[in-house]
Amino acid sequence: MSVTQQLLTLKNTLPESVTLIAVSKTKPKALILEAYETGHRDFGENKVQELTSKFEQLPKDIKWHMIGHLQRNKVKYIVPFVHIIHSVDSKRLLDEIQKQAKNVNKRVAVLLQVHIAKEATKFGLDQEELEDVLKLKEHYTHITFKGLMGMATFTEDSEAIRSEFSFVKTLYDKHLGSWEKDPILSIGMSSDYQIAIDCGSNMIRIGSAIFGHR
């Protein structure tokens, strides 16, 4: 099926409460524009250079989501236009986002990434670090805390995935008073989004199920 068909078919299966992020990393402008022409506006990228290039070349009403690991020295390049930074995995990164957002007089929406996978290669805050950051929430005058993001272990064990998603949902609920308007739980990708939705996700990040495999 075409990108248009894949995207519309997928959207028709999702609850209204779930926001779909079309993960467009490595994909050419033509495919992104095909998705855009269906009325879709939320796109996700995982590399700053590619994200800034696409922002410059594509329609300005696209909502760009930074979903990959973000280095502090690259924050300044995306702060002026990014819709949400999903992958905030340290206090030091929050400090840099605050600094750069203050420089351009903007509030930047962020999700705090929780480490839920059994893989050392995945980033994120542990439970104690999450609570420490949230205690300092009021100091971040140029950041809007929207909720949590998590990435499950890459496995075919659906019960393991469900356990990890349920854990991050528990943390999301525990700190519900910390999240600002329309709180977000961003869990679920092409291989596991149905489990994520069952566990309470209201934002999923889908690439290959829309654009095909690389």
C-alpha positions in Angstrom: 0.0 0.0 0.0 1.0 3.6 -0.5 1.9 5.9 2.4 -1.5 7.5 2.1 -3.3 4.2 2.3 -1.1 3.0 5.2 -1.6 6.1 7.2 -5.3 6.4 6.7 -5.9 2.7 7.4 -3.9 3.0 10.6 -5.7 6.2 11.8 -9.0 4.5 11.3 -8.1 1.8 13.8 -6.9 4.2 16.5 -9.1 5.5 19.4 -9.8 9.2 19.2 -7.8 9.8 22.4 -4.5 8.6 20.7 -2.2 11.0 18.8 -0.2 9.4 16.0 3.3 10.6 15.4 4.5 9.6 12.0 8.2 8.8 12.4 9.8 10.2 9.3 13.5 9.7 10.2 15.5 8.8 7.0 12.5 9.3 4.8 12.6 11.7 1.8 10.6 14.9 1.6 8.3 13.4 -1.0 7.0 10.7 1.4 6.5 13.2 4.2 4.6 15.4 1.9 2.4 12.5 0.8 1.5 11.9 4.5 1.1 15.7 4.9 -1.4 15.8 2.1 -3.8 13.5 4.0 -4.0 16.2 6.7 -1.5 14.7 9.0 0.7 17.2 10.9 2.6 15.4 13.6 6.0 14.0 12.5 8.9 12.6 14.5 12.7 12.7 13.9 15.6 11.4 15.9 18.6 13.4 14.6 18.9 17.1 15.0 20.6 17.8 11.7 17.9 15.9 9.8 15.1 17.6 11.8 16.4 21.1 11.2 16.9 20.4 7.5 13.3 19.1 7.1 11.9 22.0 9.1 13.5 24.5 6.7 12.3 22.7 3.6 8.8 21.5 4.5 5.5 23.3 5.4 5.7 25.4 8.5 2.5 24.1 10.1 4.1 20.7 10.7 4.4 19.8 14.4 7.9 18.4 14.7 8.6 16.0 17.6 12.2 15.2 18.6 12.1 11.6 19.6 15.7 10.5 19.6 18.5 11.0 22.1 19.4 14.7 22.3 22.9 16.0 23.0 23.0 19.2 25.0 25.2 21.0 22.5 22.4 20.6 19.8 19.5 21.8 21.9 19.8 25.4 20.6 19.2 24.3 17.0 15.7 22.9 17.6 14.3 25.0 20.5 13.0 27.8 18.3 10.6 25.5 16.4 10.2 22.1 18.0 6.7 21.1 19.1 7.7 18.6 21.8 11.0 17.1 22.9 10.1 13.5 23.9 13.5 12.3 25.0 14.5 14.4 28.0 16.6 11.9 30.0 18.7 14.0 32.4 18.6 17.1 34.6 21.5 18.4 32.7 19.6 18.3 29.4 16.6 20.0 31.1 19.0 22.8 32.3 20.2 23.3 28.7 16.6 23.4 27.3 15.7 26.0 30.0 18.7 28.1 29.0 18.1 28.0 25.3 14.3 28.5 25.7 15.0 31.5 27.8 17.3 32.9 25.2 14.5 32.9 22.6 11.7 33.8 25.1 9.8 30.6 24.6 8.3 27.8 26.6 9.3 24.4 25.3 7.1 21.3 25.8 9.0 18.2 27.0 8.3 14.6 28.0 10.6 13.0 30.5 12.0 9.7 29.2 11.8 6.9 31.7 14.2 3.9 31.3 11.9 0.9 31.3 13.8 -1.5 28.9 16.1 -4.3 29.9 18.7 -2.9 27.4 21.6 -0.7 28.5 21.6 1.0 25.1 18.3 2.7 25.8 18.3 6.1 27.6 16.1 7.4 30.3 15.6 8.4 34.0 15.1 5.8 36.7 12.3 6.3 39.2 14.4 8.1 41.7 15.8 10.5 39.1 12.4 11.2 37.8 11.1 12.2 41.2 14.2 14.3 41.8 13.6 16.2 38.6 9.9 16.8 39.3 10.7 18.3 42.7 12.5 21.0 40.8 9.8 21.5 38.3 8.9 25.1 39.4 12.5 26.3 38.6 12.0 25.5 34.9 10.2 28.7 34.0 10.6 28.1 30.2 9.6 24.4 30.1 6.2 22.9 30.0 6.2 19.4 31.5 3.7 17.4 29.4 4.2 13.8 30.6 6.3 10.7 30.1 7.9 8.8 27.3 9.2 5.2 27.3 10.7 2.6 24.9 10.1 -1.0 25.7 12.7 -3.8 25.3 13.1 -5.0 21.7 11.6 -8.5 22.1 8.8 -10.7 20.9 7.7 -11.4 24.5 4.5 -9.4 24.6 4.1 -9.9 28.4 7.5 -8.4 29.0 6.5 -5.4 26.9 3.2 -5.1 28.7 4.9 -5.2 32.1 7.3 -2.4 31.0 4.5 -0.2 29.6 2.4 -0.8 32.7 5.3 0.3 34.9 5.6 3.7 33.1 1.8 4.1 33.2 2.0 3.7 37.0 4.6 6.4 37.2 2.6 8.7 34.8 -0.5 8.3 37.0 1.5 8.7 40.3 2.8 12.1 39.1 -0.4 13.2 37.2 -0.4 16.4 39.1 3.0 17.3 37.7 1.8 17.3 34.1 0.4 20.5 32.5 -2.6 20.7 30.3 -3.5 17.6 28.2 -0.9 15.3 29.7 0.9 12.8 27.4 2.0 9.2 27.8 4.1 8.5 24.7 4.7 4.8 24.5 4.3 2.4 21.6 5.9 2.0 18.2 5.1 0.0 15.1 5.7 -3.4 16.7 4.0 -2.8 20.1 1.6 0.1 19.8 -1.5 -2.1 20.4 -0.1 -3.2 23.7 0.8 0.4 24.5 -2.7 1.6 23.9 -4.1 -1.2 26.1 -1.8 0.1 28.8 -3.0 3.6 28.5 -0.8 5.3 25.9 -2.3 8.4 24.3 0.6 9.0 21.9 2.3 6.5 19.7 5.3 6.8 17.4 4.9 4.9 14.2 7.4 4.7 11.3 7.6 1.4 9.4 3.9 0.7 9.6 3.4 4.0 7.6 6.5 4.5 5.5 7.7 0.9 5.2 11.0 -0.5 6.4 14.3 1.2 5.5 
